[in-house]
């Protein structure tokens, strides 16, 4: 099984989930082992969804703390990669709806030769490996020779595990209901 790249592009859904407490510690743990990068548009999207979707502006402080562990790349700096990223994402197997709203994430992954950390399935078929949080934690634990299930409990917390969020821990390494490409 291929390990994740030394850099990971973080999508908005990962930021929001971590801010909501669904994966406490996962971003900080990943930041110890990989360079985390994202775009200014991802940060803005996370803030917008927190304000208008969740209506929980108190989560901004948590997002700010998480983003402090990342390199933020302006979408304008990705202009050389965006046109092809839009075409590729629009034709990706998983989305099949022509959506190109995350083309900046794909462009950033190409520009820094990184995998994508996301819950979205839109990146399947783009040629860029993408990782769900449970599978990212699992593969990193296995690479260190540690117990993957223990690492999942540490990053998700015992409460989340018992609430059913850890179901992917029962699958084999690399398996995911989210279509990861490890």
C-alpha positions in Angstrom: 0.0 0.0 0.0 1.3 3.4 -0.9 1.8 5.8 1.9 0.6 9.4 1.7 2.9 12.1 0.3 5.0 14.2 2.6 2.6 17.1 1.9 -1.2 16.9 2.2 -3.7 19.4 0.8 -6.5 19.9 3.4 -10.0 20.4 2.2 -12.7 22.5 3.9 -14.7 19.5 5.2 -11.6 18.4 7.2 -11.3 21.8 8.8 -15.0 21.9 9.7 -15.1 18.4 11.1 -12.0 19.0 13.3 -13.5 22.3 14.5 -16.7 20.5 15.4 -14.7 18.0 17.5 -15.3 15.0 15.2 -11.6 14.3 14.9 -9.8 16.1 17.7 -6.1 15.8 17.3 -6.0 14.5 13.7 -4.8 17.7 12.1 -2.2 18.3 14.8 -1.0 14.7 14.5 -0.8 14.9 10.7 1.1 18.2 11.0 3.8 16.4 12.9 4.4 14.0 10.0 3.5 16.0 6.9 3.4 19.5 5.6 -0.2 20.6 5.6 -1.2 23.1 2.8 -4.5 24.5 1.8 -5.9 27.5 -0.2 -7.2 30.8 1.0 -10.5 29.7 -0.6 -10.7 26.6 1.5 -10.3 28.7 4.6 -13.0 31.1 3.4 -15.3 28.2 2.6 -14.9 26.7 6.0 -15.6 30.1 7.6 -18.7 30.6 5.4 -20.1 27.1 6.2 -19.5 27.7 9.9 -21.3 31.1 9.8 -24.2 30.3 7.5 -24.6 26.5 7.6 -23.7 25.6 11.1 -24.4 29.1 12.6 -21.5 28.5 15.0 -19.2 31.5 14.8 -17.5 30.4 18.0 -15.8 27.7 15.9 -13.7 30.3 14.1 -11.1 30.3 16.9 -10.6 26.6 16.5 -10.3 26.9 12.7 -7.7 29.7 13.3 -5.7 27.4 15.5 -5.8 24.6 13.0 -5.0 26.8 10.1 -2.0 28.1 12.0 -0.4 24.7 11.4 -0.8 25.0 7.7 0.7 26.8 4.7 -2.0 28.9 3.1 -1.6 29.4 -0.7 -3.6 32.1 -2.5 -5.7 30.7 -5.3 -4.3 33.4 -7.5 -0.9 31.7 -7.2 -2.4 28.6 -8.9 -3.4 30.2 -12.1 -1.1 28.0 -14.2 -2.8 24.8 -12.9 -6.5 25.9 -12.6 -7.7 25.5 -16.2 -6.5 21.9 -16.4 -7.7 21.2 -12.9 -11.2 22.5 -13.8 -11.3 20.2 -16.9 -10.0 17.2 -15.0 -12.4 17.7 -12.0 -15.4 18.3 -14.2 -14.7 14.9 -15.9 -13.9 13.0 -12.8 -15.8 9.8 -12.3 -17.0 10.4 -8.8 -18.7 13.8 -9.3 -20.1 13.2 -12.7 -22.0 16.4 -12.3 -19.3 18.6 -13.9 -18.7 20.5 -10.6 -15.4 22.4 -10.6 -15.8 24.1 -7.3 -12.8 22.3 -5.8 -10.5 22.8 -8.8 -8.3 25.0 -6.6 -7.7 22.1 -4.2 -6.7 19.8 -7.1 -4.5 22.6 -8.6 -2.8 22.9 -5.3 -2.2 19.2 -5.0 -0.6 19.2 -8.5 1.5 22.2 -7.8 3.0 20.8 -4.6 2.9 17.1 -5.6 0.6 16.2 -2.7 -2.3 13.9 -1.9 -5.6 15.4 -0.9 -7.1 15.0 2.6 -10.9 15.2 2.2 -14.3 13.6 2.8 -15.3 14.5 -0.8 -15.5 11.9 -3.5 -15.0 14.4 -6.2 -11.3 13.8 -6.4 -11.6 10.1 -7.4 -10.6 9.7 -11.0 -8.4 12.8 -11.1 -5.1 10.9 -10.6 -4.5 12.4 -7.2 -4.7 10.0 -4.2 -7.2 11.2 -1.6 -7.5 10.2 2.0 -10.3 10.1 4.6 -9.3 10.9 8.1 -9.6 7.3 9.4 -7.6 5.9 6.6 -4.9 8.6 6.8 -4.5 8.0 10.5 -4.5 4.2 10.0 -1.8 4.2 7.3 0.4 6.6 9.2 0.1 4.4 12.3 1.0 1.3 10.2 4.0 3.0 8.7 5.3 3.7 12.2 4.7 0.1 13.1 2.0 1.1 15.6 -1.5 -0.3 16.2 -3.9 1.3 13.8 -7.0 0.9 15.9 -5.4 2.5 18.9 -4.3 5.5 16.8 -7.9 5.9 15.6 -9.2 6.0 19.1 -6.6 8.6 20.1 -7.4 10.9 17.2 -11.2 10.4 17.3 -11.7 9.9 21.0 -13.4 7.1 22.8 -16.8 8.8 22.6 -16.6 9.1 18.8 -15.5 5.5 18.4 -18.5 4.3 20.5 -20.8 6.6 18.6 -20.0 4.7 15.4 -17.7 7.1 13.7 -14.9 4.5 13.8 -16.7 1.9 11.7 -14.0 2.1 9.0 -11.5 0.8 11.7 -13.1 -2.6 11.1 -12.2 -2.5 7.4 -8.8 -3.7 6.2 -6.0 -1.2 5.6 -6.7 1.1 2.7 -10.4 0.3 2.5 -12.9 3.1 2.7 -16.5 3.8 2.0 -15.3 7.1 0.6 -13.4 5.9 -2.4 -9.9 6.7 -1.2 -7.0 6.0 -3.5 -4.2 5.1 -1.1 
